């Protein structure tokens, strides 16, 4: 069926909307993609909501969270309408929307995770059946609730000689190992763009380190880097996941803007290298997706520390910017079919399990 996937990541840069045709198993055809950046006001509103969510246990009625949830739902509905217009596809021809929402807090150790956005309102606004709340069932069952994309990675990589690893460099980085067998290994490796974006915004007001230029102009502070790597998360076995706010830019304070960017970029690279040592097999290839693949300084540092050639997934005909959005379209189709989306080797659930809640448009 035709399926739309929507993703708004922890970098708070905007909405990715993708249209694919899939059976939720091996068949995947890419049809259209659209990126919708958030305004500065929207980013500030979402950042406030995230700060509020982390300050209190579950402040669901707090005005910043209520208003941010409405913003997320409204902007995602507009993204769907624009994607359909671009693709020349009618809403009635789309079987399902996979709506990730916006993560404002992720605490699997407390058995809860929180993605704001109203699936029923989105279904009513678009007239398309919607699957949302993909992570809660996994976390309630004792899983990490992340990463969820590995099952989609496995579908895309089915024809490749393994073992291969797919590295997604979003606000947080995660890795998926596919060796051609039935089992998949995956976990969050550490911060990726999130800390660097926060640093650059703090130092210059820019949203991100364009082309890695600031990091390339700086020098890595090895003392700060070593201190940041001295964290129990990196030695812990997988499955494991992070909230973007589990790490901060505080250790880099006092460095110049360029040295701070270089050090935080090296931190991402070093944590990827550490992650490879935890995998049951060493990959022959490291395929890179997500916004971080546009950062030459980050890719260079990762290549140096892993001694592996990095290949942007675009070279394989995959959509590097739209991969996560496509993944949630794919998982929405799996949800409708009752197929699992999380597994013991990816999130730590005790058995392969489905996820997501289905919302049907009101017909009144």
Secondary structure, DSSP 8 states (H G I E B T S, - for coil): -EEEEEEE-TT-SEEEEEEEEE-SSS-EEEEEEEEEE--HHHHHHHHHHHHHHHHSS--TT-HHHHHHHHHHHHHHHHHHHHHHHHHT--GGGEEEEEEEEEEEEEEGGGTEEEEE--HHHHHHHHTS-EEE--SHHHHHTT------THHHHHHHTTTS-S-EEEEEESSEEEEEEE-SSS-EEEEEEEE-HHHHHHHHHHHHS-SS-GGGHHHHHS---HHHHHHHH--HHHHS-SS----GGGS-SGGGTTS-HHHHHHHHHHHHHHHHHHHHTTSSS--SEEEEESGGGG-HHHHHHHHHHH---EEEGGGGT--TTTHHHHHHHHHHHHHHHT---B-TTTT--SS-B---EEE-----
